[in-house]
Amino acid sequence: MIYFIRHAQAGPRGNYDELSALGPQQAQLLGVHFAQRQISFDVVYAGSLQRQQNTARLVHQQLNSAAEIVTDERWNEFKLGEVYQSIAAHLCAEDMQFAQDKLQLGENAYAMGGAIARCDRAL
């Protein structure tokens, strides 16, 4: 079985790569949850960002497990704009409304009329 876990609650926008005051408690509770259900892991992968590493470490501490935490930068942040750009041409060809919305947003990034929401739903 594979479990995908997002990092615990991140800190304020000033330093989003740290856990908030609540974050460590969330991570520890998740670890307790896994331990109570006798869920174990052969290996734990985490991105290299501080909030990812701290979450993995805090969950792992509750498990009393010998599983290794492997750092893999491919789990770090991605740029949503790049994701959108990589699939936008396909969506434009497939959906005329998406194409019109994308054109409208390209001309005015703050355009209203539902274009942003429709594009987000399409993606």
CYANA upper distance limits for C-alpha pairs under 8 A (distance plus 0.5 A):
  6 ARG  CA     52 GLN  CA      8.35
  7 HIS  CA     27 ALA  CA      8.39
  7 HIS  CA     51 ARG  CA      6.76
  7 HIS  CA     52 GLN  CA      5.70
  7 HIS  CA     55 THR  CA      6.08
  7 HIS  CA     56 ALA  CA      8.24
  8 ALA  CA     19 LEU  CA      7.21
  8 ALA  CA     23 GLY  CA      5.29
  8 ALA  CA     24 PRO  CA      7.50
  8 ALA  CA     26 GLN  CA      6.54
  8 ALA  CA     27 ALA  CA      6.30
  8 ALA  CA     51 ARG  CA      7.80
  8 ALA  CA     52 GLN  CA      8.34
  8 ALA  CA     55 THR  CA      6.43
  9 GLN  CA     19 LEU  CA      6.35
  9 GLN  CA     20 SER  CA      6.31
  9 GLN  CA     22 LEU  CA      7.13
  9 GLN  CA     23 GLY  CA      5.02
  9 GLN  CA     26 GLN  CA      8.04
 10 ALA  CA     16 TYR  CA      6.13
 10 ALA  CA     17 ASP  CA      6.97
 10 ALA  CA     18 GLU  CA      6.23
 10 ALA  CA     19 LEU  CA      4.76
 10 ALA  CA     20 SER  CA      5.52
 10 ALA  CA     23 GLY  CA      6.97
 10 ALA  CA     51 ARG  CA      7.14
 11 GLY  CA     15 ASN  CA      6.56
 11 GLY  CA     16 TYR  CA      5.31
 11 GLY  CA     17 ASP  CA      7.19
 11 GLY  CA     18 GLU  CA      5.72
 11 GLY  CA     19 LEU  CA      5.33
 11 GLY  CA     20 SER  CA      4.44
 11 GLY  CA     21 ALA  CA      8.01
 12 PRO  CA     16 TYR  CA      5.90
 12 PRO  CA     20 SER  CA      7.50
 17 ASP  CA     49 LEU  CA      7.14
 17 ASP  CA     50 GLN  CA      6.24
 17 ASP  CA     51 ARG  CA      5.78
 18 GLU  CA     50 GLN  CA      6.56
 18 GLU  CA     51 ARG  CA      5.49
 19 LEU  CA     23 GLY  CA      5.51
 19 LEU  CA     24 PRO  CA      7.23
 19 LEU  CA     51 ARG  CA      6.02
 19 LEU  CA     54 ASN  CA      8.24
 20 SER  CA     24 PRO  CA      8.04
 21 ALA  CA     25 GLN  CA      8.46
 22 LEU  CA     26 GLN  CA      6.87
 23 GLY  CA     27 ALA  CA      6.81
 23 GLY  CA     55 THR  CA      8.33
 24 PRO  CA     28 GLN  CA      6.62
 24 PRO  CA     54 ASN  CA      8.37
 24 PRO  CA     55 THR  CA      7.49
 24 PRO  CA     58 LEU  CA      7.40
 25 GLN  CA     29 LEU  CA      6.57
 26 GLN  CA     30 LEU  CA      6.74
 27 ALA  CA     31 GLY  CA      6.82
 27 ALA  CA     55 THR  CA      6.00
 27 ALA  CA     56 ALA  CA      8.21
 27 ALA  CA     58 LEU  CA      6.20
 27 ALA  CA     59 VAL  CA      5.76
 28 GLN  CA     32 VAL  CA      6.72
 28 GLN  CA     58 LEU  CA      5.98
 28 GLN  CA     59 VAL  CA      5.78
 28 GLN  CA     61 GLN  CA      8.37
 28 GLN  CA     62 GLN  CA      7.00
 29 LEU  CA     33 HIS  CA      6.57
 29 LEU  CA     59 VAL  CA      8.16
 30 LEU  CA     34 PHE  CA      6.79
 30 LEU  CA     59 VAL  CA      6.68
 31 GLY  CA     35 ALA  CA      6.62
 31 GLY  CA     58 LEU  CA      7.69
 31 GLY  CA     59 VAL  CA      4.59
 31 GLY  CA     60 HIS  CA      6.87
 31 GLY  CA     61 GLN  CA      7.81
 31 GLY  CA     62 GLN  CA      5.37
 31 GLY  CA     63 LEU  CA      6.51
 32 VAL  CA     36 GLN  CA      6.49
 32 VAL  CA     59 VAL  CA      8.13
 32 VAL  CA     62 GLN  CA      6.12
 32 VAL  CA     63 LEU  CA      7.59
 33 HIS  CA     37 ARG  CA      6.91
 34 PHE  CA     38 GLN  CA      6.62
 34 PHE  CA     39 ILE  CA      5.53
 34 PHE  CA     40 SER  CA      7.82
 34 PHE  CA     63 LEU  CA      7.59
 35 ALA  CA     39 ILE  CA      6.41
 35 ALA  CA     40 SER  CA      7.99
 35 ALA  CA     62 GLN  CA      7.23
 35 ALA  CA     63 LEU  CA      5.76
 40 SER  CA     63 LEU  CA      7.78
 40 SER  CA     65 SER  CA      7.78
 41 PHE  CA     65 SER  CA      8.24
 41 PHE  CA     67 ALA  CA      6.72
 42 ASP  CA     67 ALA  CA      5.81
 42 ASP  CA     68 GLU  CA      8.08
 43 VAL  CA     67 ALA  CA      5.47
 43 VAL  CA     68 GLU  CA      5.77
 43 VAL  CA     69 ILE  CA      6.77
 43 VAL  CA     70 VAL  CA      7.74
 44 VAL  CA     56 ALA  CA      7.99
 44 VAL  CA     67 ALA  CA      7.26
 44 VAL  CA     68 GLU  CA      6.62
 44 VAL  CA     69 ILE  CA      5.15
 44 VAL  CA     70 VAL  CA      6.49
 45 TYR  CA     69 ILE  CA      6.21
 45 TYR  CA     70 VAL  CA      5.28
 45 TYR  CA     71 THR  CA      6.38
 45 TYR  CA     72 ASP  CA      7.06
 46 ALA  CA     52 GLN  CA      6.43
 46 ALA  CA     53 GLN  CA      6.63
 46 ALA  CA     56 ALA  CA      7.04
 46 ALA  CA     69 ILE  CA      7.47
 46 ALA  CA     70 VAL  CA      6.77
 46 ALA  CA     71 THR  CA      5.61
 46 ALA  CA     72 ASP  CA      6.46
 46 ALA  CA     73 GLU  CA      8.29
 46 ALA  CA     75 TRP  CA      7.01
 47 GLY  CA     52 GLN  CA      6.24
 47 GLY  CA     53 GLN  CA      7.21
 47 GLY  CA     71 THR  CA      6.00
 47 GLY  CA     72 ASP  CA      5.49
 47 GLY  CA     73 GLU  CA      5.32
 47 GLY  CA     74 ARG  CA      7.12
 47 GLY  CA     75 TRP  CA      5.02
 47 GLY  CA     76 ASN  CA      5.42
 48 SER  CA     52 GLN  CA      7.13
 48 SER  CA     53 GLN  CA      6.74
 48 SER  CA     71 THR  CA      6.23
 48 SER  CA     72 ASP  CA      6.86
 48 SER  CA     73 GLU  CA      5.85
 48 SER  CA     75 TRP  CA      8.20
 48 SER  CA     76 ASN  CA      7.01
 49 LEU  CA     53 GLN  CA      6.68
 49 LEU  CA     76 ASN  CA      6.97
 50 GLN  CA     54 ASN  CA      6.49
 51 ARG  CA     55 THR  CA      6.59
 52 GLN  CA     56 ALA  CA      6.69
 53 GLN  CA     57 ARG  CA      6.59
 53 GLN  CA     71 THR  CA      8.41
 54 ASN  CA     58 LEU  CA      6.56
 55 THR  CA     59 VAL  CA      6.63
 56 ALA  CA     60 HIS  CA      6.42
 56 ALA  CA     69 ILE  CA      7.86
 57 ARG  CA     61 GLN  CA      6.59
 57 ARG  CA     69 ILE  CA      8.25
 58 LEU  CA     62 GLN  CA      7.34
 59 VAL  CA     63 LEU  CA      7.41
 60 HIS  CA     64 ASN  CA      7.43
 60 HIS  CA     65 SER  CA      7.35
 61 GLN  CA     65 SER  CA      8.10
 72 ASP  CA     76 ASN  CA      8.39
 79 LYS  CA     83 VAL  CA      7.16
 80 LEU  CA     84 TYR  CA      6.72
 81 GLY  CA     85 GLN  CA      6.65
 82 GLU  CA     86 SER  CA      6.61
 83 VAL  CA     87 ILE  CA      7.18
 84 TYR  CA     88 ALA  CA      6.18
 84 TYR  CA    123 LEU  CA      7.70
 85 GLN  CA     89 ALA  CA      7.90
 87 ILE  CA     91 LEU  CA      6.88
 87 ILE  CA    123 LEU  CA      8.41
 88 ALA  CA     92 CYS  CA      6.48
 89 ALA  CA     93 ALA  CA      6.78
 90 HIS  CA     94 GLU  CA      6.72
 91 LEU  CA     95 ASP  CA      6.27
 91 LEU  CA     98 PHE  CA      7.18
 91 LEU  CA     99 ALA  CA      7.79
 91 LEU  CA    122 ALA  CA      8.28
 92 CYS  CA     96 MET  CA      6.71
 92 CYS  CA     97 GLN  CA      8.50
 92 CYS  CA     98 PHE  CA      6.22
 92 CYS  CA     99 ALA  CA      4.83
 92 CYS  CA    102 LYS  CA      8.44
 93 ALA  CA     99 ALA  CA      7.89
 95 ASP  CA     99 ALA  CA      6.90
 96 MET  CA    100 GLN  CA      6.74
 97 GLN  CA    101 ASP  CA      6.61
 98 PHE  CA    102 LYS  CA      6.48
 98 PHE  CA    118 ARG  CA      7.78
 98 PHE  CA    119 CYS  CA      6.68
 98 PHE  CA    122 ALA  CA      7.95
 99 ALA  CA    103 LEU  CA      6.68
100 GLN  CA    104 GLN  CA      6.68
101 ASP  CA    105 LEU  CA      6.61
101 ASP  CA    115 ALA  CA      5.50
101 ASP  CA    116 ILE  CA      7.97
101 ASP  CA    118 ARG  CA      8.20
101 ASP  CA    119 CYS  CA      7.43
102 LYS  CA    106 GLY  CA      6.51
102 LYS  CA    115 ALA  CA      8.04
102 LYS  CA    119 CYS  CA      7.79
103 LEU  CA    107 GLU  CA      6.87
104 GLN  CA    108 ASN  CA      6.71
104 GLN  CA    109 ALA  CA      8.35
104 GLN  CA    111 ALA  CA      7.33
104 GLN  CA    115 ALA  CA      8.07
105 LEU  CA    109 ALA  CA      5.17
105 LEU  CA    110 TYR  CA      7.47
105 LEU  CA    111 ALA  CA      6.37
105 LEU  CA    115 ALA  CA      7.66
105 LEU  CA    116 ILE  CA      7.94
111 ALA  CA    115 ALA  CA      7.59
111 ALA  CA    116 ILE  CA      8.16
112 MET  CA    116 ILE  CA      7.75
114 GLY  CA    118 ARG  CA      6.56
115 ALA  CA    119 CYS  CA      6.59
116 ILE  CA    120 ASP  CA      6.66
117 ALA  CA    121 ARG  CA      6.63
118 ARG  CA    122 ALA  CA      6.64
119 CYS  CA    123 LEU  CA      6.70
